[in-house]
Amino acid sequence: EAFADVSNKIPNTRKPLGLAFMNVDSQPSFSTAVMARVLRHPCFDVVMCTVIFLNTIVFAFEAQYRGLMLEGLLGFKGASPRSEETYWQGAEDAFDTLELFFGVIYTIEVVFKVCVLGRQFCLDAWNWIDTAIVASWLISKVMGQAMVVNSQVLRLFRMFRLMRLLKLVRRIQQFDHLFMMTTAIRGSFGILAWTSAVLFLVHMLLALLVQQSLFYFYFGADGVTMEDKNQIFEYFGTFTRSLLTFFELTLANFAVPTRIMVEKVNEWCMIFCILHKLTVGFAVVGVINGVLMQETFKVAQADDLVMLRTRQKAVATHVDKMRQFFEEADTSKDGR
């Protein structure tokens, strides 16, 4: 009766299928009530995310298998061609069976949601993504090799369904650490945009300076061999190459470009490369990392749900410590 009262208060256009055509005198079926309750429970999304994760593992094994087979076909590092009969025997059939198994589960999930949610099914973007993935899988099974898009690419999009797990972090307390990380990542987007702009601007100016200097004073010189010019051109010949090299100097292995400049251009280039690493690669990047972390955690700690759960954990810890204290103080073991 309570469920019927609630369903009668829901507008007809927003009721799930099975409830949308109910009137005041009608009673909801037991199956409809159970299906709606199952769909709303967080465990439903947890189970589906677990299925998607298992599918991802299977897909990783299949990718490894296909890569090893391709290694033999290419003769990579002297590898000999392999056949299914002698290498991972029965792997193709196992992968096809597992693909059918997971595809059926995803199809059942979409049909189940349509039956329960009705028109509300179209209001969630995740439902559209799930429907597109299931539809692409069904089309691939019907059309087979006639599909224009590779079925492996379509299957890869299923892995993005794991992002649905982010919806649960606010509802399940055991996901507090994951919720903290996702909140911090969202809070870092603003400061990340500005730091990226500053780094790109600095490296763009340095790349133009070095590329133009080499263009006029090195590539046009007569006493330099073509082999040396080609090696320098590989790192600084164009603006894009020079820009990539400076990002490598700052964030990656700076020794290789530095050694090329010292050996092929001039030893005095060592001073410029070392100063760049100490200033931009060490000091500037260190300051940017510090500011980024500080602002990120500041945004995460200002979240209302994070503060509430932090307070709840502090209270629970205090209660547990006081309980242990009184248990130790109760030498008579009579609870007084």
C-alpha positions in Angstrom: 0.0 0.0 0.0 2.8 2.4 0.8 4.4 1.6 -2.5 1.1 2.3 -4.3 0.8 5.6 -2.5 4.2 6.7 -3.7 3.6 5.5 -7.2 0.3 7.5 -7.4 2.2 10.7 -6.5 4.7 10.2 -9.4 3.6 12.1 -12.6 2.5 9.7 -15.3 5.3 10.8 -17.7 8.0 10.1 -15.1 6.8 6.7 -13.8 8.8 3.6 -14.7 7.2 1.1 -17.1 4.8 -1.0 -15.1 4.0 2.0 -12.9 3.2 4.6 -15.6 -0.2 3.1 -16.3 -1.3 2.6 -12.7 -4.2 4.6 -11.3 -5.3 5.1 -7.7 -7.1 1.8 -7.5 -4.5 -0.4 -9.2 -1.8 -2.2 -7.2 1.8 -2.6 -8.4 2.9 -6.1 -9.2 5.5 -7.7 -7.0 7.9 -8.3 -9.8 7.8 -4.6 -10.9 8.5 -3.5 -7.3 11.4 -5.9 -7.0 12.9 -5.0 -10.4 12.7 -1.3 -9.5 14.4 -1.9 -6.1 17.1 -4.0 -7.6 17.9 -1.4 -10.3 18.1 1.4 -7.7 20.4 -0.6 -5.4 24.2 0.3 -5.6 25.0 -3.4 -5.8 23.5 -3.5 -9.2 26.1 -1.1 -10.6 28.8 -2.8 -8.6 28.0 -6.2 -10.2 27.9 -4.7 -13.7 31.2 -2.9 -13.2 32.7 -6.2 -12.0 31.4 -7.9 -15.2 32.9 -5.1 -17.3 36.2 -5.4 -15.4 36.3 -9.2 -16.1 35.5 -8.5 -19.7 38.5 -6.1 -19.8 40.8 -8.8 -18.5 39.6 -11.2 -21.2 40.0 -8.5 -23.8 43.6 -7.9 -22.5 44.4 -11.7 -22.9 42.9 -11.6 -26.4 45.0 -8.6 -27.3 48.1 -10.3 -25.9 47.3 -13.4 -28.0 46.8 -11.5 -31.2 50.0 -9.5 -30.6 52.0 -12.7 -30.2 50.5 -14.1 -33.4 51.4 -10.9 -35.2 55.0 -11.1 -33.8 55.4 -14.4 -35.6 54.0 -13.1 -38.8 56.3 -10.1 -38.8 59.3 -12.2 -37.8 60.0 -9.7 -35.0 63.5 -10.3 -33.6 63.7 -13.7 -35.4 60.3 -15.0 -34.1 58.9 -17.8 -36.1 55.2 -17.9 -37.3 52.8 -19.5 -34.8 49.6 -21.3 -35.4 46.5 -21.7 -33.2 47.1 -25.5 -33.1 50.5 -25.2 -31.5 50.2 -21.9 -29.6 47.3 -21.2 -27.1 45.3 -24.1 -28.5 41.6 -23.3 -28.5 42.1 -19.7 -27.7 40.0 -18.4 -30.6 37.0 -20.5 -29.6 37.4 -19.5 -26.0 37.5 -15.8 -26.8 34.4 -16.1 -29.1 32.5 -17.9 -26.4 33.4 -15.3 -23.7 32.5 -12.5 -26.1 29.1 -14.0 -26.6 28.7 -14.5 -22.9 29.5 -10.9 -22.0 27.4 -9.6 -25.0 24.3 -11.4 -23.7 24.8 -10.0 -20.2 25.0 -6.4 -21.6 21.9 -7.0 -23.7 20.0 -8.3 -20.8 21.1 -5.3 -18.7 19.8 -2.8 -21.3 16.5 -4.7 -21.8 16.1 -4.8 -18.0 16.6 -1.1 -17.6 14.1 -0.3 -20.4 11.5 -2.5 -18.8 12.0 -0.8 -15.4 12.7 2.8 -16.3 10.5 3.3 -19.4 10.8 6.8 -20.7 13.3 7.7 -18.0 15.7 5.4 -19.7 16.4 8.1 -22.3 17.3 10.7 -19.7 20.6 9.2 -18.7 23.6 9.6 -21.0 25.1 6.3 -19.7 22.0 4.5 -21.0 22.6 5.9 -24.5 26.2 4.7 -24.4 25.2 1.2 -23.2 22.5 1.0 -25.9 25.0 2.1 -28.6 27.5 -0.5 -27.5 25.0 -3.3 -27.4 23.5 -2.3 -30.7 27.0 -2.3 -32.3 27.7 -5.7 -30.9 24.4 -7.1 -32.2 25.1 -5.6 -35.7 28.6 -7.0 -35.7 27.1 -10.5 -35.0 24.6 -10.1 -37.8 26.8 -8.5 -40.4 30.1 -10.2 -39.4 32.9 -9.3 -41.9 30.6 -6.9 -43.8 30.9 -4.3 -41.1 32.7 -1.1 -42.1 34.1 -0.5 -38.5 36.4 -3.1 -37.0 34.5 -5.1 -34.3 37.6 -5.0 -32.1 37.3 -1.2 -32.0 33.6 -1.4 -31.0 34.4 -3.9 -28.3 37.1 -1.6 -27.0 34.4 1.1 -26.2 32.9 -1.3 -23.7 35.8 -0.6 -21.5 34.7 3.0 -21.0 31.7 1.6 -19.2 34.0 1.2 -16.2 33.6 5.0 -15.8 30.1 4.2 -14.4 32.0 3.3 -11.2 32.5 7.0 -10.6 28.7 7.3 -9.9 29.0 5.1 -6.9 31.7 6.9 -5.0 29.2 9.3 -3.4 26.8 6.4 -2.4 29.1 3.8 -0.9 31.2 4.8 2.1 33.9 2.2 1.3 34.8 4.2 -1.8 35.8 7.3 0.2 39.4 7.2 -1.0 38.3 6.9 -4.6 35.9 9.7 -4.1 38.7 11.9 -2.6 40.9 11.2 -5.7 38.2 11.9 -8.2 37.2 15.1 -6.4 40.9 16.2 -6.3 41.3 15.5 -10.0 38.2 17.6 -10.8 39.6 20.4 -8.7 42.9 20.3 -10.5 41.5 21.1 -13.9 41.6 24.9 -13.5 45.1 25.2 -12.2 46.3 22.5 -14.7 45.1 24.6 -17.6 47.0 27.7 -16.4 50.2 25.7 -15.7 50.0 24.0 -19.1 49.6 27.4 -20.8 52.7 28.8 -19.0 54.8 25.8 -19.8 53.7 25.8 -23.4 54.5 29.5 -23.8 57.9 29.2 -22.3 58.9 26.2 -24.4 57.5 27.8 -27.5 59.7 30.8 -27.1 62.8 28.7 -26.3 62.0 26.4 -29.3 61.8 29.4 -31.7 65.0 30.9 -30.3 67.1 27.8 -30.7 65.6 26.7 -34.0 66.1 30.1 -35.6 69.6 30.4 -34.2 70.6 27.0 -35.6 68.9 27.8 -38.9 71.1 30.9 -39.5 74.4 29.9 -37.8 74.6 26.1 -38.1 72.6 24.7 -41.0 74.0 27.3 -43.4 77.6 26.8 -42.3 79.9 25.2 -44.9 82.2 23.3 -42.5 79.5 21.0 -41.1 78.9 17.6 -42.6 75.5 16.6 -43.9 75.4 13.7 -41.4 75.8 16.1 -38.4 73.2 18.5 -39.9 70.7 15.6 -40.2 71.2 14.6 -36.6 70.7 18.2 -35.4 67.7 18.5 -37.7 66.1 15.5 -36.1 65.9 17.4 -32.8 65.7 21.1 -33.8 65.1 21.2 -37.6 61.5 22.5 -37.4 59.4 24.3 -34.8 57.5 21.2 -33.8 60.7 19.1 -33.5 62.3 21.9 -31.4 59.3 22.2 -29.2 59.2 18.5 -28.6 62.9 18.5 -27.8 62.5 21.3 -25.2 59.7 19.4 -23.5 62.0 16.4 -23.4 64.7 18.6 -21.9 62.4 19.7 -19.2 60.3 16.7 -18.3 62.1 13.7 -19.7 65.7 12.6 -20.5 67.6 15.8 -21.0 70.9 14.0 -21.5 70.3 12.9 -25.1 69.5 16.3 -26.7 72.2 17.9 -24.5 74.8 15.4 -25.7 73.8 15.9 -29.3 74.1 19.7 -29.0 77.5 19.4 -27.3 79.0 16.9 -29.7 77.6 18.3 -33.0 77.2 22.1 -32.5 79.4 23.5 -29.8 80.5 22.6 -26.2 79.2 25.9 -25.0 75.7 24.6 -25.6 76.2 22.6 -22.4 75.9 25.8 -20.3 72.6 26.6 -21.9 71.2 23.1 -21.5 72.2 22.8 -17.9 70.8 26.2 -17.0 67.6 25.3 -18.7 67.4 22.1 -16.6 68.1 23.8 -13.3 65.7 26.7 -13.9 62.8 25.5 -15.9 63.2 21.7 -15.4 63.8 21.9 -11.7 62.8 25.2 -10.1 59.8 26.2 -12.3 58.4 22.6 -12.5 58.9 22.1 -8.8 56.9 25.3 -8.0 54.2 24.3 -10.4 53.9 20.9 -8.8 53.7 22.4 -5.4 51.0 24.9 -6.3 49.1 22.3 -8.2 49.0 19.9 -5.2 48.1 22.6 -2.8 45.2 23.9 -4.8 44.0 20.5 -5.6 43.8 19.3 -2.0 42.3 22.6 -1.0 39.4 22.1 -3.4 39.0 18.4 -2.4 38.9 19.2 1.4 36.3 22.0 0.8 33.8 19.5 -0.6 30.8 19.1 1.7 30.6 15.3 1.5 34.3 14.9 2.1 34.1 17.1 5.2 31.0 15.2 6.5 32.6 11.8 6.0 35.9 13.0 7.6 33.9 14.2 10.6 32.0 10.9 10.8 35.3 8.9 10.7 36.7 11.1 13.5 33.7 10.5 15.7 33.8 6.8 15.0 37.5 6.7 15.9 36.9 8.6 19.1 34.0 6.3 20.1 36.1 3.3 19.5 39.0 4.6 21.6 36.7 5.6 24.5 35.1 2.1 24.3 38.6 0.5 24.6 39.5 2.9 27.4 36.4 2.0 29.5 36.9 -1.7 28.8 40.5 -1.5 30.2 39.3 0.6 33.1 36.6 -1.9 34.0 38.8 -4.2 36.2 35.8 -5.8 37.8 34.2 -6.7 34.5 30.8 -5.7 35.7 30.2 -2.8 33.3 30.3 -0.2 36.1 
